[in-house]
Amino acid sequence: MIRMTIKVFLTINVVSGRARDIRDKIKSFQEVRLVCTIDHGTFDVVAFVEIESLEDYRTFSIDKVGKLPYIEDYTSFITLDG
């Protein structure tokens, strides 16, 4: 059985003035490959995540990202290729 890594773009909106705090916390997660704050745009923080399965991503999303302070909302874009 071939295992493929799940690749996800994670976009986050945070409480005003807290984007860098969230960026630093997200950056510390082992699943995160890249994280950036956005100066002007729809989202405040964008991260690229690689993870082993959809179930692992669900756990990551709920147990790690969802429990961070200052997050107003987040959306996941799971890639189909790449």
N, C-alpha and C positions, 0 to 999 in steps of 0.2 A: 504494500500500500504506500502510495506517494503522499508524503506530508507536505503541505504548502503553508507557508507563513501567511497569515492574514494581515493585510496592510490597511491601515485606517488613517484618514485625516480627521482629526478631532478639533472642532472649533468651539471656543469658549467665550462667553460674555461674563464679565465680572463687575463687581461694585467699583465705581469710579475711584481711581487712584490705586487699585490693587492688582493691576495686570502683571507687574514685575514680580510681586509676591507669588502669584499663581504660577507664572512662568518658571520661577526658581523651584517651586515644589514639584511641578509636573516634570521638570528636567531631571529630578532625582529618581523618578520611577524607571526601573530597568527596562520596561517595555517601550519607552519613548526614545526615538532615534534623533528627533529634531523638534525644537520648540521655539517659537518666535512671538514677540509681542507685535501688535499691529498699531501703527500710528493713527491712521485714518481709515476706517473701513467698517464693515458690518460686524466684525468680530474683534475681540480684544487680544485673544491668544489663539494661535494655531499650532497644533502639534502633529507630528507624524509618528504613528505607533505601529510596531510589528509585534505580532503575538501568534501563538500556536493554533488557536481554535476560536470559533465564535463564542463558545461557552467561556473560555478564558477571557475574551474581550468583555463579555457581559459582566463577569466578576470584576475585572479591572475598572470598568466604567462605573459600576455601582459602588464597589467597596473602596476604591481609591479616589477616583475623580469626584464621584457624587458626594463624598463626605468632606471635601475640602471647603473651608470657609470662603466667603466672598464670591462664590460662583452664583451667578444669577440663572444661567442656562448653558447647556452645551449640546452640540449636535455631532453625530458621528457619520462619516462618509466612508463606507467600506468599499474598497476597490475591487473590481472584477478582473483586472489584469495588472501586469506590471510586477 
